[in-house]
Amino acid sequence: MNTKKILSICITAVLSVSLLAGCGGKTDSAGSGSGSASKDSGSPTYAFVAKDVQNPYMKKVYEGFEKSVKEMGATALYKGPEAATPEKQIEIINQLVAQKVSGIAIAANDADALQPALQEAMNAGIKVISLDSAVNKDSRQTHIQQADPEKIGRGLIQAAYEMVQGKGGIAVLSATAQATNQNLWIEWMQKELKEHPDKYANTPLIKVAYGDDDPTKSTSETQALLTNADVKVIIAPTTVGMLAAGKVLQDKKSDVKLTGLGLPSEMAPFIEDGTCPWMYLWNPVDIGYLAGYTMDSLNKGQIKGAKGDSFKAGSLGDKAVTDAAGGGTEVMLGDPFKFDKNNIAEWKNVY
């Protein structure tokens, strides 16, 4: 059996179990605070704070988070604002501190704005980690890194170059201007272009647009990018942006190509018709699953989030805490995976 088939079977099994378990979890948005077990009750409660509560990618992350938390006999909470703003996330963090949860895992809408609230949480004895989009090093114990940012940034530029055969401008449709993960990937995109000026002489980066992880704004930003005839390929390093851009390009029957980071279940039609020749992603369920085990290891004192710490992350095996590029530490999930016409059929029903 080849590696691709083994990966497909394993992820399908993980998702099946998590979907069966999903009915018992608590799902709350910013204003709804349903009761939960707290540190005082003896059973830890670990909260996942999404960028925004309706984001399909965030929901997949929570599936894995909830699964691992349940495996450890704890309680999982899903929280998130209606719109992807740091102000609403701060309100949620303050609510969770008042609830005396044992841990907070957050996908940040701003790297620095959340610091006072998260430091207050840590001062109260609550363990704090970030995932997907990092908070700064002083606002967390450690960060869950989905894949090497350099490989993502350089890889997306290389993919765009190949799609237009080195002839045509590149535009980026990112999430929010404060999203730390997207900004880091864009930095590596720019480094790739700068370090190889001869190769990319005819594929300049024309514009970076921000759709704020909002489908409506991402759609309008894509439409605006298409008014520039020099744009021949769009990179969307966000699942919301990928889906919105794909729909615009497909509806307009545009020759502009699309690549980025997308959910296979959402992007299959665009890969199948050639709108998006190929894209990349990791398993978002695994990100949440790893976050849950990291949180529990911190709460039990098995690790402190320091470089050199190691722990067992359930079915993901042994994981190590290493230095993060932006300071502090991180736990790495793995390399991004390429989705194209050759494999999308078997992955689109997985996640």
C-alpha positions as CSV (number, residue, x, y, z in Angstrom):
1,M,0.0,0.0,0.0
2,N,1.5,3.4,-1.0
3,T,2.0,6.3,1.4
4,K,-0.9,8.3,0.0
5,K,-3.4,5.5,0.6
6,I,-2.0,5.0,4.2
7,L,-2.4,8.7,4.9
8,S,-5.9,8.7,3.5
9,I,-7.0,5.7,5.6
10,C,-5.5,7.1,8.8
11,I,-7.0,10.6,8.5
12,T,-10.4,9.1,7.5
13,A,-10.3,7.0,10.7
14,V,-9.4,10.0,12.9
15,L,-12.2,12.1,11.3
16,S,-14.7,9.4,11.7
17,V,-14.1,9.1,15.4
18,S,-14.0,12.8,16.0
19,L,-17.3,13.3,14.1
20,L,-19.0,10.6,16.2
21,A,-17.6,12.3,19.3
22,G,-18.6,15.8,18.2
23,C,-22.2,15.7,19.4
24,G,-21.2,15.9,23.0
25,G,-19.0,19.0,22.8
26,K,-19.9,22.5,23.9
27,T,-20.0,25.1,21.1
28,D,-20.3,28.8,22.1
29,S,-19.9,32.1,20.3
30,A,-18.7,35.3,21.9
31,G,-21.9,36.1,23.8
32,S,-23.1,32.7,24.9
33,G,-21.3,31.3,27.9
34,S,-22.8,27.9,28.7
35,G,-21.7,26.4,32.0
36,S,-18.7,24.0,32.1
37,A,-16.4,22.2,34.4
38,S,-13.7,24.5,35.9
39,K,-10.4,24.0,37.7
40,D,-12.4,24.0,40.9
41,S,-14.5,21.0,40.0
42,G,-11.5,18.7,39.5
43,S,-12.1,18.1,35.8
44,P,-10.1,20.5,33.6
45,T,-11.8,22.6,30.9
46,Y,-9.8,23.6,27.9
47,A,-11.2,26.3,25.6
48,F,-10.4,26.8,21.9
49,V,-10.9,30.4,20.8
50,A,-11.4,30.6,17.0
51,K,-10.7,33.6,14.8
52,D,-14.4,33.7,14.1
53,V,-17.0,31.2,15.2
54,Q,-18.4,30.3,11.7
55,N,-15.1,29.8,9.9
56,P,-15.2,26.2,8.5
57,Y,-11.5,25.8,8.9
58,M,-11.7,26.7,12.6
59,K,-14.5,24.2,13.1
60,K,-12.3,21.5,11.7
61,V,-9.5,22.5,14.1
62,Y,-11.9,22.3,16.9
63,E,-13.0,18.7,15.9
64,G,-9.4,17.6,16.6
65,F,-9.1,19.7,19.7
66,E,-12.3,18.2,21.1
67,K,-11.3,14.7,20.3
68,S,-8.0,14.9,22.1
69,V,-9.5,16.7,25.1
70,K,-12.1,14.0,25.4
71,E,-9.4,11.3,25.2
72,M,-7.9,12.8,28.3
73,G,-11.1,13.0,30.2
74,A,-11.4,16.8,30.1
75,T,-14.1,19.1,28.8
76,A,-13.7,21.1,25.6
77,L,-15.2,24.5,24.8
78,Y,-15.5,26.2,21.4
79,K,-15.6,30.0,21.5
80,G,-15.2,32.7,18.9
81,P,-16.4,36.1,17.8
82,E,-18.9,36.6,14.9
83,A,-16.3,38.8,13.1
84,A,-12.5,38.2,13.1
85,T,-11.5,41.1,15.4
86,P,-9.1,41.1,18.4
87,E,-11.5,43.2,20.4
88,K,-14.1,40.5,20.5
89,Q,-11.4,37.9,21.3
90,I,-10.4,39.9,24.3
91,E,-13.9,39.9,25.6
92,I,-14.0,36.1,25.2
93,I,-10.6,35.7,27.0
94,N,-11.9,37.8,29.9
95,Q,-15.0,35.6,30.1
96,L,-12.9,32.4,30.2
97,V,-10.7,33.8,33.0
98,A,-13.9,34.5,35.0
99,Q,-15.0,30.9,34.3
100,K,-11.6,29.7,35.7
101,V,-10.9,27.4,32.7
102,S,-7.7,25.4,32.9
103,G,-6.4,26.3,29.5
104,I,-6.9,28.6,26.5
105,A,-5.8,27.7,22.9
106,I,-6.3,30.7,20.6
107,A,-6.0,31.4,16.9
108,A,-5.1,35.1,17.1
109,N,-6.6,37.9,15.1
110,D,-3.8,40.1,16.3
111,A,-0.3,39.1,17.6
112,D,0.0,41.9,20.2
113,A,-3.4,43.2,21.0
114,L,-4.4,40.2,23.0
115,Q,-1.3,40.4,25.3
116,P,-2.8,42.1,28.4
117,A,-5.8,39.7,28.5
118,L,-3.7,36.6,27.9
119,Q,-1.1,37.7,30.5
120,E,-3.9,38.1,33.0
121,A,-5.1,34.6,32.1
122,M,-1.6,33.2,32.7
123,N,-1.2,35.1,36.0
124,A,-4.4,33.4,37.1
125,G,-2.8,30.0,36.5
126,I,-4.5,29.3,33.1
127,K,-2.2,27.7,30.5
128,V,-2.2,29.6,27.2
129,I,-1.1,28.4,23.8
130,S,-1.7,29.8,20.3
131,L,-2.3,27.8,17.1
132,D,-2.8,28.6,13.4
133,S,-2.0,32.3,14.0
134,A,0.4,33.1,16.8
135,V,0.2,35.6,19.6
136,N,3.6,37.1,20.6
137,K,6.0,35.1,22.7
138,D,5.0,37.0,25.9
139,S,1.4,36.0,25.6
140,R,1.7,32.2,25.6
141,Q,3.5,29.2,26.9
142,T,4.1,27.9,23.4
143,H,2.7,27.9,19.9
144,I,1.4,25.1,17.6
145,Q,3.0,25.5,14.2
146,Q,1.1,23.8,11.4
147,A,4.1,23.7,9.0
148,D,7.4,25.4,8.3
149,P,6.6,29.0,7.3
150,E,9.5,29.2,5.0
151,K,8.4,26.1,3.1
152,I,4.9,27.5,2.8
153,G,5.9,31.0,1.6
154,R,8.6,30.0,-0.8
155,G,6.4,27.0,-2.0
156,L,3.4,29.2,-2.9
157,I,5.6,31.7,-4.9
158,Q,7.2,28.8,-6.7
159,A,3.8,27.3,-7.5
160,A,2.5,30.7,-8.8
161,Y,5.6,31.0,-11.0
162,E,5.1,27.5,-12.5
163,M,1.4,28.1,-13.1
164,V,2.1,31.1,-15.4
165,Q,5.3,29.7,-16.7
166,G,7.2,32.7,-15.4
167,K,5.1,35.3,-17.2
168,G,2.6,37.3,-15.3
169,G,2.1,39.3,-12.1
170,I,1.2,37.8,-8.7
171,A,-1.4,39.1,-6.2
172,V,-1.9,37.8,-2.7
173,L,-5.4,37.7,-1.1
174,S,-4.6,37.4,2.6
175,A,-6.8,37.3,5.8
176,T,-6.4,40.3,8.1
177,A,-3.5,42.7,8.0
178,Q,-2.6,41.6,11.6
179,A,-2.7,37.8,11.0
180,T,0.7,36.6,12.1
181,N,0.7,33.4,10.2
182,Q,-0.3,35.0,6.8
183,N,2.2,37.9,7.4
184,L,5.0,35.4,8.1
185,W,4.2,33.5,4.9
186,I,4.1,36.7,2.9
187,E,7.5,37.7,4.3
188,W,8.9,34.4,3.0
189,M,7.2,35.0,-0.4
190,Q,8.9,38.3,-0.6
191,K,12.3,36.8,0.3
192,E,11.9,34.2,-2.4
193,L,11.3,36.9,-5.0
194,K,14.1,39.1,-3.7
195,E,16.7,36.4,-3.6
196,H,16.0,35.2,-7.1
197,P,15.5,38.4,-9.1
198,D,16.4,37.0,-12.5
199,K,14.0,34.0,-12.1
200,Y,11.1,36.2,-11.1
201,A,11.8,39.2,-13.3
202,N,8.5,38.7,-15.2
203,T,6.5,37.5,-12.2
204,P,6.4,40.5,-9.8
205,L,4.3,40.7,-6.6
206,I,1.8,43.4,-7.7
207,K,-0.4,43.7,-4.6
208,V,-1.3,42.2,-1.2
209,A,-5.0,42.5,-0.5
210,Y,-6.8,41.7,2.7
211,G,-10.2,40.0,2.8
212,D,-10.4,39.8,6.6
213,D,-11.4,36.2,6.4
214,D,-14.9,37.5,5.4
215,P,-16.5,35.8,2.4
216,T,-18.1,39.1,1.2
217,K,-15.0,41.2,1.5
218,S,-12.7,38.5,0.1
219,T,-15.0,38.3,-2.9
220,S,-14.9,42.1,-3.5
221,E,-11.1,42.1,-3.1
222,T,-10.7,39.4,-5.7
223,Q,-12.9,41.3,-8.1
224,A,-10.8,44.4,-7.5
225,L,-7.6,42.4,-8.2
226,L,-9.0,41.3,-11.5
227,T,-9.3,44.9,-12.7
228,N,-5.5,44.9,-13.0
229,A,-4.7,43.1,-16.3
230,D,-1.1,42.4,-15.1
231,V,-2.4,40.0,-12.4
232,K,-2.2,36.4,-13.8
233,V,-2.2,34.4,-10.6
234,I,-3.7,34.9,-7.1
235,I,-2.2,33.3,-4.0
236,A,-4.7,33.0,-1.1
237,P,-3.0,31.7,2.0
238,T,-6.4,31.4,3.8
239,T,-9.2,28.9,3.3
240,V,-11.9,31.7,3.3
241,G,-10.0,33.6,0.7
242,M,-9.4,30.6,-1.4
243,L,-13.1,29.7,-1.7
244,A,-14.2,33.2,-2.4
245,A,-11.5,33.7,-5.1
246,G,-12.3,30.4,-6.7
247,K,-15.9,31.3,-7.0
248,V,-15.1,34.7,-8.6
249,L,-12.6,33.2,-11.1
250,Q,-15.0,30.4,-12.0
251,D,-18.0,32.7,-12.4
252,K,-16.1,35.1,-14.6
253,K,-14.4,32.2,-16.5
254,S,-11.2,34.0,-15.9
255,D,-7.8,32.8,-17.1
256,V,-6.2,34.0,-13.9
257,K,-4.9,31.0,-11.9
258,L,-5.3,30.4,-8.2
259,T,-3.2,28.7,-5.6
260,G,-2.9,28.9,-1.8
261,L,-4.1,27.0,1.3
262,G,-7.6,25.5,1.0
263,L,-9.8,22.8,2.3
264,P,-10.0,19.9,-0.2
265,S,-13.8,19.5,0.4
266,E,-14.3,23.2,-0.6
267,M,-11.8,23.5,-3.4
268,A,-12.3,20.2,-5.3
269,P,-14.5,21.8,-8.0
270,F,-11.9,24.5,-8.7
271,I,-9.1,22.0,-8.9
272,E,-11.1,19.7,-11.1
273,D,-11.9,22.4,-13.6
274,G,-8.4,23.9,-13.6
275,T,-9.2,27.2,-11.9
276,C,-6.8,26.1,-9.1
277,P,-4.2,23.8,-10.7
278,W,-3.0,22.8,-7.2
279,M,-2.9,24.0,-3.6
280,Y,-1.5,23.1,-0.2
281,L,-2.8,22.5,3.3
282,W,-2.2,20.3,6.3
283,N,-4.8,18.4,8.3
284,P,-6.6,21.0,10.4
285,V,-8.1,18.3,12.6
286,D,-4.5,17.2,13.5
287,I,-3.6,20.8,14.5
288,G,-6.4,20.9,17.0
289,Y,-5.6,17.4,18.2
290,L,-2.0,18.4,18.8
291,A,-3.1,21.6,20.6
292,G,-5.3,19.5,23.0
293,Y,-2.4,17.2,24.0
294,T,0.0,20.2,24.3
295,M,-2.5,22.0,26.6
296,D,-3.0,18.9,28.8
297,S,0.8,18.3,29.1
298,L,1.2,21.9,30.2
299,N,-1.6,21.7,32.7
300,K,-0.3,18.5,34.2
301,G,3.2,19.9,34.5
302,Q,4.7,17.4,32.1
303,I,6.2,20.3,30.1
304,K,6.7,24.0,30.6
305,G,6.7,25.1,27.0
306,A,10.5,25.4,27.1
307,K,12.9,24.3,24.3
308,G,13.8,20.7,24.7
309,D,10.5,19.7,26.4
310,S,8.9,16.6,24.9
311,F,5.6,14.8,25.3
312,K,3.4,12.2,23.7
313,A,0.6,13.6,21.6
314,G,-1.8,10.6,21.4
315,S,-2.0,9.1,17.9
316,L,0.4,11.7,16.6
317,G,3.3,10.2,18.6
318,D,6.1,12.0,20.3
319,K,6.5,15.7,19.9
320,A,9.2,18.2,20.9
321,V,9.1,21.9,21.9
322,T,11.6,23.9,19.8
323,D,12.6,27.5,19.2
324,A,10.1,29.6,17.2
325,A,11.3,32.0,14.4
326,G,9.6,35.0,16.0
327,G,10.8,34.2,19.5
328,G,9.4,31.9,22.2
329,T,8.8,28.3,21.4
330,E,6.6,26.1,19.2
331,V,5.5,22.5,18.5
332,M,5.7,21.6,14.8
333,L,2.9,19.5,13.2
334,G,4.6,18.7,9.9
335,D,5.0,19.7,6.2
336,P,2.2,21.0,4.0
337,F,0.6,18.5,1.6
338,K,0.0,19.2,-2.1
339,F,-3.5,18.7,-3.6
340,D,-4.1,18.5,-7.3
341,K,-6.2,16.7,-9.9
342,N,-4.3,13.4,-9.3
343,N,-5.5,13.1,-5.6
344,I,-8.3,15.5,-4.9
345,A,-11.0,12.9,-5.6
346,E,-9.8,10.8,-2.6
347,W,-9.3,13.8,-0.3
348,K,-12.4,15.9,-0.9
349,N,-14.5,13.5,1.2
350,V,-12.0,13.4,4.0
351,Y,-11.9,17.1,5.2
